[in-house]
């Protein structure tokens, strides 16, 4: 009885695959999918732990690396929202715009809620509707 079920099932598989071939196909697809994962870029000279801990730039740690961020901003282009959050942490401000565009803002210094009232310097990241970073502006 079991052999008859296996034989009937095998006839339904495309390209003459049997169950063993089907397992191999799934393993191959899994390996290809895992190996295609891209790694996040490295931002040279920037301590990302300090960056993430300096919310709104209040501690002034982000302010020290403004020039390094500006020099390496092209490394961030075309990253997804998820990649940016893994790399830089949650944004200080988020704005949803028309056509599903999003803006993330990270303050280098004197962001909202900081004790000092100096000039607010920030980086704004614009994501398109598909969630990829398309534009970077330094304010």
C-alpha positions as CSV (number, residue, x, y, z in Angstrom):
1,X,0.0,0.0,0.0
2,X,2.8,2.5,1.0
3,X,4.7,1.7,-2.2
4,X,1.6,2.4,-4.3
5,X,1.2,5.8,-2.6
6,X,4.9,6.6,-3.2
7,X,4.6,5.7,-6.9
8,X,1.4,7.7,-7.4
9,X,3.0,10.7,-5.6
10,X,6.2,10.4,-7.7
11,X,4.2,10.7,-10.9
12,X,2.9,14.0,-9.8
13,X,6.3,15.6,-9.3
14,X,7.6,17.6,-12.3
15,X,10.6,16.7,-14.4
16,X,10.7,13.2,-13.1
17,X,11.9,14.1,-9.7
18,X,11.6,11.6,-6.9
19,X,11.4,12.4,-3.2
20,X,15.2,12.3,-2.9
21,X,15.6,14.7,-5.7
22,X,13.1,17.0,-4.2
23,X,14.9,17.1,-0.9
24,X,18.1,17.9,-2.7
25,X,16.3,20.7,-4.6
26,X,15.1,22.2,-1.3
27,X,18.6,22.1,0.2
28,X,20.1,23.7,-2.9
29,X,17.5,26.6,-2.8
30,X,18.1,27.1,0.9
31,X,21.9,27.3,0.4
32,X,21.6,29.8,-2.4
33,X,19.2,31.9,-0.4
34,X,21.5,32.0,2.7
35,X,24.6,32.7,0.7
36,X,23.0,35.7,-1.1
37,X,22.6,37.7,2.1
38,X,24.7,40.8,1.9
39,X,26.7,42.1,4.8
40,X,26.4,45.6,6.2
41,X,29.0,48.1,5.3
42,X,31.6,49.2,7.9
43,X,31.9,52.9,8.8
44,X,35.6,53.4,9.4
45,X,36.5,55.4,12.5
46,X,33.0,55.5,13.9
47,X,32.1,53.7,17.1
48,X,28.6,52.6,16.3
49,X,27.9,51.6,19.9
50,X,28.6,55.2,21.0
51,X,26.5,56.5,18.1
52,X,23.5,54.3,19.1
53,X,23.9,55.3,22.8
54,X,24.0,59.0,22.1
55,X,20.3,59.6,21.5
56,X,19.5,63.0,19.9
57,X,23.2,63.8,20.0
58,X,22.9,65.1,23.6
59,X,26.2,63.6,24.8
60,X,28.1,65.1,21.9
61,X,29.6,61.8,20.8
62,X,28.0,61.9,17.4
63,X,29.3,65.5,16.9
64,X,32.9,64.2,16.9
65,X,32.3,62.0,13.9
66,X,30.4,64.4,11.6
67,X,33.2,64.6,9.0
68,X,33.6,60.8,9.0
69,X,29.9,60.3,8.4
70,X,29.9,62.9,5.6
71,X,32.9,61.2,3.9
72,X,31.3,57.7,4.1
73,X,27.7,58.5,3.4
74,X,27.7,56.9,0.0
75,X,28.2,53.5,1.7
76,X,24.7,53.9,3.1
77,X,22.9,54.5,-0.2
78,X,20.6,51.7,-1.3
79,X,20.5,50.0,2.1
80,X,17.1,49.0,3.4
81,X,15.4,50.6,6.4
82,X,16.1,47.5,8.4
83,X,19.8,47.6,7.5
84,X,20.0,51.3,8.5
85,X,18.4,50.5,11.9
86,X,20.8,47.6,12.5
87,X,23.8,49.8,11.6
88,X,22.8,53.2,13.2
89,X,20.1,52.3,15.6
90,X,16.6,53.7,15.8
91,X,16.3,57.2,14.3
92,X,15.8,60.2,16.5
93,X,12.9,61.3,14.4
94,X,10.8,59.5,11.7
95,X,8.5,61.2,9.2
96,X,6.1,59.4,6.9
97,X,5.6,61.4,3.7
98,X,3.3,61.0,0.7
99,X,3.7,58.0,-1.6
100,X,5.0,55.9,1.3
101,X,8.4,57.7,1.5
102,X,10.0,57.8,4.9
103,X,12.5,60.2,6.4
104,X,14.8,59.2,9.3
105,X,16.7,61.9,11.2
106,X,19.7,61.4,13.4
107,X,21.0,64.4,15.3
108,X,24.7,65.0,15.6
109,X,24.2,67.6,18.4
110,X,21.5,69.4,20.4
111,X,18.6,67.4,19.3
112,X,15.1,67.6,20.9
113,X,15.2,67.0,24.6
114,X,18.8,68.0,25.0
115,X,19.8,70.4,27.8
116,X,21.9,72.6,25.5
117,X,20.2,74.9,23.0
118,X,23.0,75.1,20.4
119,X,22.6,74.8,16.7
120,X,20.9,71.5,15.7
121,X,23.0,69.6,13.3
122,X,21.6,66.4,11.8
123,X,21.6,63.9,9.0
124,X,18.4,63.1,7.2
125,X,17.9,59.8,5.3
126,X,15.1,59.6,2.6
127,X,13.7,56.1,1.8
128,X,11.7,55.4,-1.3
129,X,8.4,53.5,-1.3
130,X,10.2,50.2,-1.5
131,X,12.2,51.0,1.7
132,X,15.6,51.6,0.1
133,X,17.7,54.7,1.0
134,X,17.8,57.1,-1.9
135,X,19.0,60.4,-0.5
136,X,21.1,61.7,2.3
137,X,21.1,65.3,3.5
138,X,23.3,66.9,6.1
139,X,21.4,69.8,7.8
